[in-house]
Amino acid sequence: MAGTILIGCGILQEEVEHIVKAEGLDVDIQWLEVGLHDNIEKMEEVLDETIRAQREPDRRRAPKLLFGCGCLPEMKAFAEARGVRTLATKNCLSALVGEEKLKELEQNRTLVASPGWVRKMWLGRAGTALGWQADDFRLQFGRYDLILVLDPGLSPLTDEEIITCFDLIQVPIEVRPCDLEHLRRLLLELARPAPEEKRG
């Protein structure tokens, strides 16, 4: 049985799994579908069900959430009520670079994203029944002057993906390298067993 159970959003799956492998972490991760935050009630329901299911085999080993405190409007209260911890940051993008750095990058009408956001949230759902249509993309991105994609280099966006994304959102896209050090520190802290788990 894994030392730590994590429940995560698939947006950062590639980055997290890279760190887990590199650090040799003893974790078991249950990945959830991306975009749950589009429907707050559904997100709460899915998280609630997943927490209960992962906790059932050993009630001393509470799962932990690979979600930031801003992924739900009341995420802190939601997590505390269920006795689980979240990442010590606001969201997946601040997990990559830190909250202060993210604020700096978001200046001048810039929207920050990651390869996972581009592939799974935008390209992966474009034109589907549950995804956005062309007008939805224009509405959502019309206020931005730049999309800045932070790329740790694990699986860089292809030229075709960048062009397709630009065709959808009609906003210039810049890809900028980033490292995974900030996310690594957050993940190591979250994956550390709680005292009661060590005693168990």
C-alpha positions, -999 to 999 in steps of 0.1 A, spaced: 0 0 0 14 34 -9 26 57 19 5 86 8 -28 88 -12 -31 118 -35 -62 130 -54 -52 153 -83 -65 173 -112 -52 159 -145 -39 193 -156 -6 188 -139 -5 150 -142 26 149 -164 46 173 -142 36 156 -110 43 121 -122 78 133 -134 86 146 -99 72 115 -82 94 93 -104 125 115 -100 121 117 -62 111 81 -57 80 91 -38 58 65 -22 25 77 -33 -7 65 -50 -24 91 -72 -61 91 -82 -64 114 -112 -96 133 -118 -109 147 -151 -99 182 -159 -124 211 -159 -143 200 -128 -140 236 -116 -164 246 -145 -192 232 -123 -185 238 -86 -213 215 -74 -200 187 -95 -164 193 -84 -175 191 -47 -195 160 -53 -166 142 -72 -140 152 -46 -163 141 -18 -169 107 -34 -132 102 -42 -120 112 -7 -144 87 9 -135 59 -16 -97 64 -10 -101 67 27 -122 35 31 -95 8 32 -77 25 61 -94 54 79 -62 66 95 -47 74 61 -65 105 49 -59 113 12 -45 146 3 -56 169 -25 -34 180 -54 -56 211 -57 -49 246 -46 -69 265 -20 -85 286 -48 -98 257 -69 -131 259 -50 -145 291 -36 -145 275 -1 -117 250 -6 -101 255 28 -134 249 46 -142 220 23 -108 203 31 -108 210 68 -143 196 71 -131 163 56 -97 162 74 -76 165 43 -48 188 31 -44 207 -1 -14 221 -19 -1 252 -1 -9 275 -30 -38 290 -48 -40 269 -80 -20 247 -105 -3 277 -121 9 292 -89 20 257 -80 44 259 -110 60 293 -103 47 306 -69 19 331 -63 41 363 -64 57 352 -97 24 343 -112 10 378 -103 40 393 -120 35 372 -152 -2 380 -154 4 418 -157 -3 436 -190 -34 416 -199 -15 383 -199 -31 349 -193 -7 323 -179 -12 286 -189 7 253 -190 9 227 -217 -17 207 -198 -41 236 -199 -36 240 -237 -40 203 -245 -66 192 -220 -88 223 -213 -87 241 -247 -77 217 -275 -90 186 -258 -125 199 -253 -128 223 -283 -160 216 -303 -172 188 -280 -206 187 -264 -191 197 -230 -164 220 -244 -164 255 -257 -174 265 -292 -157 292 -312 -178 320 -298 -170 308 -262 -133 311 -269 -136 346 -282 -157 356 -252 -133 341 -227 -100 353 -242 -110 386 -258 -97 407 -229 -62 393 -231 -33 405 -252 -10 375 -247 -12 338 -236 20 328 -218 25 291 -217 49 280 -190 67 249 -203 89 227 -182 100 208 -213 86 174 -205 64 173 -236 66 207 -254 36 219 -275 41 213 -311 39 240 -337 6 225 -349 -9 226 -314 2 263 -310 -13 272 -343 -45 254 -336 -48 270 -302 -42 305 -318 -69 298 -343 -93 291 -315 -85 320 -291 -71 346 -316 -46 358 -290 -8 356 -295 9 327 -277 43 328 -262 60 297 -248 85 303 -220 106 276 -202 101 271 -165 115 246 -141 96 224 -116 114 234 -84 85 252 -69 61 224 -76 86 199 -64 88 216 -30 51 218 -27 46 181 -37 73 169 -13 56 188 16 22 174 7 34 139 2 52 138 36 32 113 59 14 129 88 25 119 123 -4 95 128 4 78 95 40 72 106 28 57 139 3 35 120 
